[in-house]
């Protein structure tokens, strides 16, 4: 009888622990570093313009308190700050999400290396804490970084507004997964094809004449003019990658134009 009661209470205890574990979401700190390449080498890869578009539409933006807007479509900022200090920022979103202070950065060495390297320009350093959900309940967190793109070059209403924009989601499916989709956009200048490089005639009659009185016939010499006409347009490149990861590991997402360093750490202390 005693043995049966012991097994009964042990079963009840295990069930209670299982329910608590299921009910309590697992919190993680996610630190992200985003940078661009200053002079990327040509890869010979063809970038189909029709495919360089985002297929996601984030409903929650990490930098919403900074931009102080409801949908982040308009802002007086000309450039997003590179280092985001979430000191005092409120929680946001349907699941508890908190941008953390810069004192919680753990990838400072990597950030300084990028700052000191001539080949890279760091664009964003941020760390946030969230309750990582299952894949079914996960949503993309909106990310934007870099300079604001010229309004006169945005020929459609859904054209990108920032150098980098898109979304990232972290979810649990037996393992941790990082799913990121970003669009990097740059301003490209191209010589107008309808106005070829102009040639002007150089007059040679003013040059020194020979000592004899022979008549010199001037022949115009074609030289290149310094005046050129360029067209500017926005050109986008898409980064779309998903990866299974382990907490504590530093992962690098590579791309010909931009790069991402990201680390997911188990939250050690509760949110303040």
Residue pairs with C-beta under 8 A, 6 or more apart in sequence:
25 95
25 96
25 131
25 132
25 133
26 131
26 132
26 172
26 266
27 96
27 129
27 130
27 131
27 132
27 266
27 267
27 271
28 129
28 130
28 132
28 170
28 176
28 247
28 264
28 265
28 266
28 267
29 100
29 104
29 127
29 128
29 129
29 264
29 265
29 266
29 267
30 127
30 128
30 129
30 130
30 170
30 262
30 263
30 264
30 265
31 104
31 105
31 106
31 107
31 126
31 127
31 262
31 263
31 265
32 124
32 125
32 126
32 127
32 143
32 168
32 260
32 261
32 262
33 107
33 110
33 111
33 114
33 122
33 124
33 125
33 260
33 261
33 262
34 122
34 123
34 124
34 125
34 143
34 145
34 164
34 182
34 258
34 259
34 260
35 114
35 120
35 121
35 122
35 123
35 258
35 259
35 261
36 120
36 121
36 123
36 146
36 163
36 164
36 184
36 257
36 258
36 259
37 119
37 120
37 256
37 257
37 258
37 259
38 118
38 119
38 120
38 121
39 119
40 256
40 257
43 256
45 256
47 237
49 235
49 236
51 238
52 183
52 235
52 236
52 237
52 238
53 183
53 236
53 238
54 165
54 166
54 167
54 181
54 183
54 238
55 181
56 140
56 166
56 167
56 181
57 140
58 139
58 140
58 141
58 142
58 143
58 166
58 167
59 139
59 140
59 142
60 92
60 93
60 94
60 97
60 139
60 140
60 141
60 142
61 67
61 72
61 141
61 142
61 143
61 144
62 84
62 99
62 126
62 128
62 141
62 142
62 143
63 72
63 80
63 84
63 142
63 143
63 144
64 72
64 92
65 89
65 90
65 92
65 99
66 80
66 81
66 84
67 75
67 77
68 75
69 75
72 142
72 144
73 161
75 148
77 148
78 147
78 148
79 146
79 147
79 148
80 123
80 124
80 144
80 145
80 146
80 162
82 122
82 123
82 124
82 125
82 145
83 102
83 125
84 99
84 102
84 124
84 125
84 126
85 101
85 102
86 98
86 99
86 100
86 101
86 102
86 126
86 127
86 128
87 101
87 102
89 98
89 99
91 97
91 98
91 271
92 98
93 130
93 141
94 139
95 130
95 131
95 133
95 137
96 129
96 130
96 131
96 271
97 128
97 129
97 130
97 131
97 141
98 128
98 129
98 130
98 271
99 126
99 127
99 128
100 127
100 128
100 129
102 125
102 127
104 127
105 111
105 125
105 127
106 127
106 263
106 265
107 125
107 250
107 261
107 263
110 250
110 261
111 122
111 125
114 120
114 122
115 122
120 259
123 145
123 146
123 163
123 164
123 258
124 143
124 145
124 146
124 164
128 141
129 267
129 271
130 141
130 170
132 138
132 170
132 171
132 172
132 176
133 171
133 172
134 171
134 172
134 173
135 171
135 172
135 173
135 177
137 171
138 169
138 170
138 171
138 179
139 169
140 166
140 167
140 168
140 169
140 179
140 181
141 167
141 168
141 169
142 165
142 166
142 167
143 164
143 165
143 166
143 167
143 168
143 182
144 161
144 162
144 164
144 165
145 162
145 163
145 164
145 165
146 162
146 163
146 164
147 162
147 163
148 161
148 162
149 159
149 160
149 161
149 162
149 163
149 185
149 187
149 234
150 187
150 232
153 159
153 187
153 232
153 233
153 234
154 160
154 161
154 234
159 234
160 183
160 185
160 234
160 236
162 185
163 184
163 185
163 186
164 182
164 183
164 184
164 185
164 258
165 182
165 183
166 180
166 181
166 182
166 183
166 239
167 180
167 181
167 182
168 178
168 179
168 180
168 181
168 182
169 178
169 179
169 180
170 176
170 177
170 178
170 179
170 264
171 177
171 179
175 244
175 245
175 246
176 244
176 245
176 246
176 247
176 264
177 242
177 243
177 244
177 245
178 242
178 243
178 245
178 251
178 262
178 264
179 241
179 242
180 239
180 240
180 241
180 242
180 253
180 260
181 238
181 239
181 240
182 238
182 239
182 258
182 260
183 236
183 237
183 238
183 239
184 236
184 237
184 238
184 239
184 255
184 257
184 258
185 234
185 235
185 236
185 237
186 234
186 235
186 257
187 232
187 233
187 234
187 235
188 232
188 233
188 234
188 235
189 230
189 231
189 232
190 230
190 231
190 233
191 197
191 228
191 229
191 230
191 231
192 229
192 230
192 231
195 229
197 224
197 225
197 228
198 224
198 225
198 227
199 222
199 223
199 224
199 225
200 222
200 223
200 225
201 220
201 221
201 222
201 223
202 220
202 221
202 222
202 223
203 218
203 220
204 218
204 219
204 220
204 221
205 216
205 218
209 216
210 216
237 255
237 256
237 257
237 258
239 253
239 255
239 257
239 258
239 260
241 253
243 251
243 253
245 251
245 264
247 264
247 265
247 266
248 263
248 264
248 265
248 266
249 263
249 264
250 261
250 262
250 263
251 261
251 262
251 263
252 259
252 260
252 261
253 259
253 260
253 262
